[in-house]
Amino acid sequence: MASGAAYVPLIFDPGEAYQFDWSHEIVVIGGATTTVKVAHVRFCHSRMLFVRAYPRETQEMVFDAHDKAFAFFGGACARGIYDNMKTAVDTIFLGRDRAYNRRFQQMCGHY
């Protein structure tokens, strides 16, 4: 940390937020090497993690990952924190303004 810089801890209340992101991993399935996409859902307060692998990163797989994660956790948080996923964001404006696609908004409204 630079001299004189203030440390700002990331503190979340229980149930306040979760983070969702994707990674790509190289795995061996049935002797064949292939790349899979792995959905990561992490509760911000407890840092509890859920991961699930998929063949691709599609909107249906985003929805399935949320469904499976929230079933695993026994509920959802008040808000989600996302990068600018193409499966969720149609347009990025200045600052934090985003135009989310209709199906992603419906999923968020469901939870």
MIPADREN-469804 format. One record per residue: z, y, x of N, C-alpha, C, O in turn; residue in one letter. Coordinates in steps of 0.001 Angstrom, whole numbers, plus 524288, in hexadecimal, padded with zeros to 5 digits. Last residue first. Example, Ala and Ser with C-alpha at 12.3 -4.5 7.8 and 13.67 -1.06 7.14 Angstrom:
2
81BA87F7368323281BE47FBDC8356681EBE8001E8326481F678047283461S81E787E9C68338681E787EE6C8300C81E787F31C83390821117F3098379CA
! end
This chain:
111
7DFA97CB15775227E4A87CA19777CF7E8327CEC8777937EC8B7CEA0779A1Y7D7AA7CFE176F877D9DA7CAE876DA87DF367C9E87700F7E2D27C82376D6CH7D4CE7D844775B47D7637D941770B27D9F07D46076E787DDEF7D4B676BD1G7CFAE7D2DD77DAE7D4827D5C477EDB7D7957D6E1779DD7DC5F7D67B779CCC7C71C7CF09777FC7CACD7CB7277A717CFFA7CE2777B8D7D4267CC0277A80M7C2547D888775397C4477D504771217C8367D1207735C7CC337D009770E8Q7BF727DC2C77F0D7C3447DF1F77BFA7C58A7DBC4777A67CA327DC1F77683Q7B7E57D49E7815E7BC907D4FA7849B7C0DA7D7F7781B17C5677D66D781DCF7B0717D6F0779B37B30B7D1D5779AB7B7F77D1DA77CFF7BBD47CF5A77B98R7AD3B7E16577C847AFB57E03C7777A7B2AD7DB12777837B70D7DAD877587R7B03A7E621789737ACC87E3C0785917AFF07E1D5780E27B49F7E0CE7813FN7B5197F2CA78CB07B5BD7ED2178C967B2257EACE788797B1247ED3F78474Y7B31E7FCD57946B7B1387FB0578F5A7B1707F50F78F917AE587F2967924AA7BD1A8043A79AD37B9997FFC179A9B7B7C17FEFB795027BA83800527914ER7C3A080D057A3307C0E580C3179E3C7BCF4807C079EAB7B9E0807837A25BD7C86180FDF7AC427C9DC80AD27AA077C708809987A4EF7C7FA8057F7A29AR7BE26816DA7B25D7C3B7815A37B2157C4B38103B7AFE57C22D80C727B176G7B2598164F7AAC87B5A0818BE7AEC97BB54817437AE067BD20816837A9A1L7AEE3809687A6037AE5880F157A61D7B1AB811477AA8C7B39D80E487ADC5F7A81E7FDF97A4E97AC63800787A7C87AB3D806457A8007A724807E67A9EDI7A4EC7F56979A7D7A3BD7FA2D79D607A8A67FC3C7A0027ACDA7FC4379DABT7A8927EB6B7977D7A3067ECB8796F07A1847F15479A5D79D677F14879CDBD7B1787E20879B8D7B0227E79A79BC57AA367E85179B537A73A7E61B79E61V7B22A7D70B79B1D7B5937DA4C797DD7B3AC7DFEA797637B4377E24D79340A7ABC27D2187A1E67AC967CF7779CE57AFFC7D2AC799347B0A57D13A794AAT7AC807D7DC7AAD47A7BF7D8837A7B47A84E7D5FE7A2587A5A87D78C79EA5K7B8B57DD9E7AD9E7B5B07D8DA7ACBA7B0F17D9FE7A9517B1557DCC17A566M7BEC77E4EA7B4A57BA557E6397B1487B6C87E1797B0887B26B7E1527B28CN7CB617DEEC7B3A27C7667E1A77B69D7C2E97E2AF7B2D87C3527E1637AE3CD7D6587E0C67AADD7D17A7DE407AC677CE927E1937B05F7CF267E6587B087Y7E1AC7DE157A4687DF887E13E7A8A97DAE67DE3B7AADA7DB6A7D9BC7AC7CI7E64B7DE9D797417E3E07DBD679B927E1B07DFA879F7F7E00B7E3F579E1CG7F2577DFC478FFD7ED507E1BE791F17EB6F7DE667967A7EE767DBC579921R7FA897D9CE78C117F8C77DE53789087F37F7E06078AE67F07E7E27D787CBA7F7EF7CBEC78DDF7FA7E7D0E378F187F8217D54878BCC7F4397D48778919C7F9817C022786357F6667C3ED7892A7F9AE7C8C678A3A7FDB87C99A787C1A7FE7E7B2D0786B67FDBA7B7FE7846F7FA947BB6F788087F9287B9E078C5BG7FFD77AA0878CBB802C37AA5C787D8802677AFB77854E805AF7B10B7820DG7FA2D7A7DE795947FE9D7AB6C79610802037AB907912D806937AD0F79171F7F2967A11A791257F5E879F4E795757FAD77A2A4795E17FF257A09579676F7EDED7A7EA78A0C7F06A7A325788177F4337A10778C397F88579F5C78AEEA7E9FC7AF23791157EE117B0DB78D727F0BE7AC3678AD77F55C7AC867898CF7E2957A8B9796597E6EA7AB327992E7EB4F7ACB17956E7EFDE7AB9D79681A7DB867A5D178E6C7DE887A1C9791317E3427A426794027E7777A1D27940AK7D7B87AFD278B8C7DA097AC4C787B07DD877A84078A557E1F47A75F788ACD7D38A7B376795117D7D87B6417928C7DAAC7B2AF78EB37DF7A7B28A78E9BH7CBB17ABDB796867CFD47AC7F79A737D4847AF5E798207D8FC7ADE07991AA7C5437ADAC78DCC7C8017A8B378E597CC867A926792387D0BD7A70A79144D7C1697B7AD790477C4887B6DE78B877C7B37B1DB78BEA7CC4D7B1C678A86F7BBFA7B556799707C0287B94A799877C3C17B85F794DD7C8887B84B79569V7B4BB7AE87795477B88D7AC73798F27BD0C7B044799BC7C17A7AE9E79A9CM7AECC7B54978F607B1897B0FE78CC37B5BE7AEAA790497B9DB7AD0578E6AE7AAA07BB947975F7AE507BDD3793A67B1657B98A790D17B6177BA1D78FF4Q7AAAC7B4AE7A3BB7A8367B69D79EFB7AC5E7B8C279B527B1087B7DE79C13T7A9877B0507AF147ACB57B49E7AD0A7A9D07B6F47A8577A6E07BAB87A8E5E7A9247A2297B0267A6DE7A76E7B07C7AAC77AB6F7AE727AEDC7AA067AC55R7AF73799597AFED7AA8D799207B2E07A80E79E797B3B87A53479F447B783P7BD2B79BE27B27A7B8A979B9D7AEF87B3B079B507B23B7B3AF79CD87B6CAY7CB07799CF7B3827C5CA799FA7B5D67C19B799317B1B17C254796497ADEEA7D6497A15D7B23C7D2ED79D667AFD37CD6C79E297B1F87CB6C7A2877B239R7E3AF7A5057B3D17DE4E7A4ED7B5B37DB607A0807B2FB7DDA079C797B19EV7EE767AD2A7B2687EB6A7A90E7AFF47E5E77A9687B22E7E3AC7ADA97B269F7FAEE7B14F7B73C7F5467B0F27B7C77F3147AC567B4B67F5777A82C7B470L804C07BAF57B74A803337B5B97B5AD7FD407B5817B53E7FAD27B9147B324M808F97C4747B968804FE7C2A97BD18803557BD087BBEA800C87BA907BF28R80F537C9517B251811507C4877B4C080DD07C28E7B92680F7D7BF537BC4AS808FA7D28C7B03C80EA27D2B77B11F810897CDFB7B437813117CE927B843H7FE5E7CF7E7AF017FFD87D3537B2FD805B27D3507B429807387D4017B8ABC7F8BA7C3317AE377FC5B7C6D37ABB97FE8B7CA717AFEB800627C89C7B3F8F7EBA27C0837B0AF7F0D67C0F47B2FB7F4147C4E27AFE37F26E7C9527AF0AR7E10C7B8817B0D97E4197BBD17AD4E7E9A77BBD47AF6C7EC1A7B7B97AFEBV7D4D77B5F37B5D37DA4F7B6A47B7497DCDA7BA4A7B34E7DB047BEA87B27CH7CA7B7AD0C7B5D17CD157B1457B2FC7D2D37B14F7B48A7D5627AD3D7B495A7C1137A9E57BEBE7C6737A8CD7BD397C8C27ADA87BAB07C8F97B1D47BD11V7B4F17A3B37BFA07B7AA7A8A17BEAE7BD247A7467BCBB7BDBF7A3D97B969K7B02A79B617C9EA7B22C79C3A7C4A57B4907A1AB7C45F7B6047A3F27C85AV7A6677952F7D12F7A98F799E17D07D7AB3279A467CACB7A7FF799977C744T7A6A4788577D73D7A4AC78C2A7D3817A850790E17D34F7ACC8790977D510T7A3A277C657DCE37A5F77818D7DDB87A36D785707D9FE79EA4785C37D9A7T7A60476FCE7D7F57A24E774217D88C7A53D779487D9267A8E777A5D7D63CA7AD94768687D5ED7AAED7682A7DAF07A70776C8A7DBEA7A4EF76CFB7E039G7B1D276B927CC6A7AEA4766CA7CCAC7AB78766627D1A37A727764437D19BG7B29E777C17D1567B334774E27CC727AF92770297CCAF7AAD1770BC7CD1CI7B8697809B7D9557B57777BBD7D97B7B6B1778C07D47B7BB307775F7D379V7B6C578EA97D93D7B9AC789D77D8447B60D7852E7D8E87B147785BB7D904V7B8CA79BA27DB967B5517974A7DCDE7B896792537DC807BC9E791CF7DF13I7BAC57A5E47D2827BCE17A2047D61B7B8D579DC77D6F67B5D079C827D372E7BC767B2CF7CED87B8D27AE627CF407BAE97AAE27D3977BC917ACB17D7B9H7C4B17B8C07C5287C35E7B7AA7CA9B7BF227B36F7CA897BE5C7B0CF7C694S7C8057C2C77BBFD7C5147BE1D7BD6E7C4E77BD927C35A7C4F77C1737C631W7D33B7C7497B4AB7CF047C7E87B87B7CC7A7C2987B9747CE867BE847B7F0D7DCFE7CE477AE2F7D8F87CA3C7ADD17D4D47CB5A7B1EF7D3237CFCE7B298F7EA8E7D0797AC9B7E5C17D1A57AF787E2087CD0C7AEEA7E3A47C8857AF23Q7F2C47D5967A2707F0C77D1407A58E7EBEB7D32D7A8637E9797D7007A6CBY7FE447DC7D79E147F8D37DC2679FCA7F7BD7D6FE7A29C7FB347D47A7A4CBA808307DBA1798C18053B7E083798DC7FF717DFAB79A157FC137E1DE79773E80ECC7D3147992080B1E7D371794D2807BA7D84A794CA804A87D9077912AG818977D9FD79FF0816C77D4F579DE28132B7D5C97992F814617D8DB795B0P813507E5397A6BF817157E2E07A332815137DD8E7A16F810597DCAA7A16DD80FFB7E6B77B41180E4A7E5E87AEB8812C67E3997AB96815B77E05B7AD94F80D8C7EE117BF2D8118E7EB907BC0080F9D7EB4F7B66080DD37EF367B434I809997F0147CB05807307EEB37C60A80B277EB8D7C2EF80BFD7E6EE7C3F7L80F337FAC27D22880F007F53D7D0BC80C367F4747CB8380C777F7C77C80CP80AEB803327DAE880B40802E77D53780ADC7FD2C7D3B38069D7FAEB7D3EDV80F0180A497E57880E19805027E39C80EDA804F87DDB8812F6806877DBC4Y808E4815437EB3280CC38133C7E78680B3480DC27E5D38069C80CB77E4DCA8073B818907F877804F48169B7F39280941814597F02D80CD9811D07F21FA80BA981AFF801E680C0981EE37FDC1809B881D1B7F89580A3281FDE7F4ACG802C98134E808EB8077A816808091A8075B81A96804C98037481D4F80416S7FCF8808AC8020F7FC9180D7B8051B801AA81090804D08047381063800E6A800007FB728035680000800008000080000804D080387802B8804F78077EM
! end
